[in-house]
């Protein structure tokens, strides 16, 4: 599996947090880093544009990234910047909190917004909130780690270090084990694991909804979107989902089952995994 690494994308959650911290503290490193990357997910491409335009434009294009939108909207509210945001795709119709007063909320209260996403709470921590939760959800825990890493690196006069997407890598490794007929063990750790875990039977619909209510408010209602996609798959229909993680999961399932399947929105995978189709096409070299 040595070949696998070159197909794994950057960890967009980690890099976004580094980008926001650089933006808030006026460091150019994020601009330099993103400009050197050969493959960028759509969300990180949006981040690149944000970093370019933040100080020169009032209207900021965040693409289809709910994470980027919430982070930057919180920054704008917290520091009275009066920024306006341009959104695209499914982000245009998502039900997202629009109350500036949330900048005064506790982390616990922020975690109750927008069906339980941790993005508002993460935004508060990135903006300097010192409150520490004993048992933070996965992505808020990542935010604490990101802030500590960024501050420690800056204290040493160094820039931050990028990460590659361990969530996608773990899914890819489990997928390869399944493809090779091995008894794969996969532990879904966070909401981004749901689609993969659901399609390969590592979790049920009911378990996913209980563990991660925020799945109802992603690019799609991922609980129902996954069930629709599974039904389409089982009946040999075109997969109509626009959700990148749904498309990735079903495509991997089809590869294991050696089943030809069509996708109405195959390019949606670029949101998180720009080399996904190359990964599948070159799977025999990776196995």
C-alpha positions in Angstrom: 0.0 0.0 0.0 3.0 2.3 -0.4 1.3 3.8 -3.5 -1.7 4.9 -1.5 -0.1 7.9 0.1 0.2 9.9 -3.1 -3.6 9.8 -3.6 -4.5 11.0 -0.1 -5.6 14.7 0.0 -4.6 17.3 2.4 -6.6 17.4 5.6 -8.8 20.3 4.7 -10.1 20.6 8.3 -6.6 21.1 9.7 -5.4 23.4 6.9 -8.5 25.6 7.2 -7.8 26.0 10.9 -4.2 27.0 10.1 -5.5 29.4 7.5 -7.9 31.1 9.9 -5.2 31.5 12.5 -2.8 32.9 9.9 -5.5 35.3 8.7 -6.3 36.5 12.2 -2.7 37.0 13.1 -1.6 38.4 9.7 0.8 35.7 8.6 1.2 35.1 4.9 2.2 31.4 5.3 -1.2 30.0 4.3 -1.1 31.9 1.0 2.4 30.6 0.2 1.5 27.0 1.1 -1.7 26.9 -0.9 -0.1 28.4 -4.0 2.4 25.6 -4.1 -0.1 22.7 -4.0 -0.7 20.7 -7.1 -4.0 19.2 -6.0 -6.4 21.2 -3.9 -9.9 20.2 -2.9 -12.7 22.7 -3.7 -12.9 23.8 -0.1 -9.2 24.6 0.1 -9.4 26.3 -3.3 -12.1 28.5 -1.7 -9.8 29.1 1.3 -7.0 30.2 -1.1 -9.4 32.8 -2.6 -10.4 34.0 0.9 -6.8 34.5 1.9 -6.2 36.5 -1.3 -9.3 38.7 -0.9 -9.8 39.1 2.8 -8.2 42.5 3.3 -9.2 43.9 -0.1 -12.8 43.0 -0.5 -16.0 43.2 1.6 -17.7 40.3 -0.2 -15.9 37.1 0.4 -16.5 33.9 -1.7 -16.5 30.8 0.5 -17.6 28.4 -2.2 -19.7 25.5 -0.9 -17.8 25.1 2.4 -20.0 25.3 5.5 -16.9 25.1 7.7 -15.3 28.1 6.0 -18.5 30.1 6.0 -19.2 29.5 9.7 -15.6 30.2 10.7 -15.4 33.5 8.8 -18.9 34.6 9.6 -18.0 34.2 13.3 -14.8 36.2 12.8 -16.7 39.0 11.1 -19.3 39.2 13.9 -16.7 38.9 16.6 -14.5 41.7 15.3 -17.2 43.9 13.7 -15.8 43.5 10.2 -19.1 43.6 8.4 -18.0 41.1 5.8 -20.5 39.7 3.3 -20.2 36.2 2.0 -20.9 34.6 -1.4 -21.9 31.0 -1.2 -22.4 28.3 -3.8 -24.1 25.0 -4.4 -25.9 23.3 -1.5 -24.7 25.9 0.9 -27.2 28.3 -0.6 -30.1 26.3 0.7 -28.7 25.1 4.1 -30.3 26.3 7.3 -27.5 28.1 9.1 -27.7 30.3 12.1 -27.6 34.0 11.3 -27.5 35.5 14.7 -24.5 37.7 15.5 -25.2 37.4 19.2 -23.9 33.9 19.2 -20.4 35.4 19.6 -21.3 35.8 23.3 -22.4 32.1 23.7 -20.6 29.5 25.7 -19.1 26.6 23.8 -21.8 24.3 25.1 -24.5 26.6 23.7 -22.7 27.0 20.4 -22.7 23.2 20.1 -26.5 23.1 20.1 -26.7 25.3 17.0 -27.3 24.0 13.5 -28.2 20.4 14.5 -25.2 20.0 16.7 -22.3 21.0 14.4 -19.1 21.8 16.2 -18.1 24.5 13.7 -19.4 27.5 15.6 -17.6 26.3 18.8 -14.4 25.8 16.8 -14.8 29.3 15.3 -14.9 30.7 18.9 -11.8 28.8 19.9 -10.0 30.0 16.8 -11.0 33.6 17.7 -9.3 33.2 21.1 -12.0 31.7 23.4 -10.1 30.1 26.3 -12.9 27.8 27.5 -11.9 24.2 27.6 -14.4 21.4 27.3 -13.4 18.1 29.1 -15.0 15.9 26.4 -15.2 17.9 23.2 -16.6 16.4 20.0 -14.1 15.2 17.4 -13.7 18.3 15.4 -13.6 20.7 18.4 -10.9 18.4 19.8 -9.1 18.9 16.5 -9.4 22.7 16.9 -7.8 22.6 20.3 -5.0 20.6 18.9 -4.7 23.0 15.9 -4.5 26.1 18.1 -1.8 24.5 20.3 0.2 23.4 17.3 0.0 26.8 15.6 1.0 28.6 18.8 3.8 26.3 19.6 5.3 26.6 16.1 5.0 30.4 16.2 6.6 30.5 19.6 9.6 28.7 18.1 9.7 31.1 15.2 8.5 28.4 12.8 5.5 28.0 10.6 2.8 25.3 11.1 2.9 21.9 9.5 0.3 20.6 7.2 -1.4 17.2 7.6 -2.9 14.8 5.2 -6.4 13.5 5.6 -6.2 10.6 8.1 -10.0 10.1 7.9 -9.9 9.5 4.1 -6.7 7.4 4.5 -8.3 5.1 7.0 -11.4 4.7 4.8 -9.1 4.0 1.8 -7.1 1.4 3.8 -10.3 -0.4 5.0 -11.6 -0.3 1.4 -8.5 -1.9 0.1 -8.7 -4.6 2.7 -12.3 -5.3 1.7 -11.4 -5.3 -1.9 -8.6 -7.9 -1.2 -11.1 -10.1 0.6 -9.7 -9.5 4.0 -11.8 -9.2 7.2 -11.5 -5.4 7.5 -12.1 -3.7 10.9 -13.3 -0.1 10.6 -14.2 2.1 13.5 -16.2 5.1 12.5 -14.8 7.9 14.7 -16.7 11.0 13.4 -19.5 12.2 11.2 -17.3 12.2 8.1 -17.0 8.4 8.4 -20.7 7.8 8.3 -21.2 7.3 4.5 -18.3 4.9 4.1 -19.3 3.0 7.3 -23.0 2.8 6.2 -22.3 1.6 2.7 -20.1 -1.2 4.0 -22.2 -2.2 7.0 -20.0 -0.9 9.8 -22.9 1.2 11.1 -26.7 1.4 10.7 -28.8 4.4 9.8 -30.2 4.5 13.3 -26.7 4.4 14.9 -25.4 7.1 12.7 -28.3 9.5 13.5 -28.0 8.9 17.2 -24.2 9.5 17.2 -24.1 12.4 14.8 -27.3 14.5 14.6 -25.3 17.0 12.6 -25.5 14.6 9.6 -28.9 16.1 8.9 -27.3 19.4 8.1 -24.3 18.7 5.8 -24.2 19.2 2.0 -27.3 17.0 2.2 -29.3 15.4 4.9 -26.7 12.6 4.9 -28.9 10.2 6.7 -31.6 10.2 4.1 -29.3 10.9 1.2 -27.3 7.8 2.0 -30.5 5.7 2.0 -31.6 7.1 -1.3 -28.2 6.4 -2.8 -28.2 2.8 -1.5 -31.7 2.2 -3.0 -30.5 3.6 -6.3 -27.4 1.5 -6.2 -29.3 -1.7 -5.4 -31.7 -1.1 -8.2 -29.1 -0.2 -10.8 -30.1 3.4 -11.1 -28.0 6.5 -11.7 -26.7 7.8 -8.3 -28.3 11.3 -8.1 -26.6 12.6 -5.0 -24.5 15.8 -5.1 -22.9 15.0 -1.8 -19.2 14.2 -2.2 -19.0 11.7 0.6 -22.1 9.8 -0.6 -20.6 9.5 -4.1 -17.2 8.4 -2.8 -18.8 5.7 -0.6 -21.1 4.3 -3.3 -18.3 4.3 -5.9 -16.1 2.3 -3.6 -18.9 -0.1 -2.9 -19.4 -0.6 -6.7 -15.7 -1.3 -7.1 -15.9 -4.1 -4.5 -19.0 -5.5 -6.0 -17.6 -5.2 -9.6 -20.7 -3.4 -10.5 -21.0 -0.7 -13.2 -22.8 2.4 -11.9 -23.3 5.9 -13.1 -23.2 9.1 -11.1 -25.1 12.3 -12.1 -22.5 14.4 -10.2 -19.2 12.6 -10.3 -17.2 15.8 -10.0 -18.7 16.4 -6.5 -15.8 14.4 -5.0 -13.5 17.4 -5.7 -14.9 19.0 -2.6 -12.7 16.8 -0.4 -10.8 14.3 -2.5 -9.7 15.7 -5.9 -7.7 12.5 -6.8 -10.5 10.1 -5.9 -11.3 8.9 -9.4 -7.5 8.5 -10.1 -7.3 6.5 -6.9 -10.0 4.1 -8.2 -8.6 3.9 -11.7 -5.2 3.0 -10.4 -6.4 0.6 -7.7 -4.5 -2.4 -9.1 -1.2 -0.6 -8.6 -2.1 0.3 -5.0 -3.5 -3.0 -3.8 
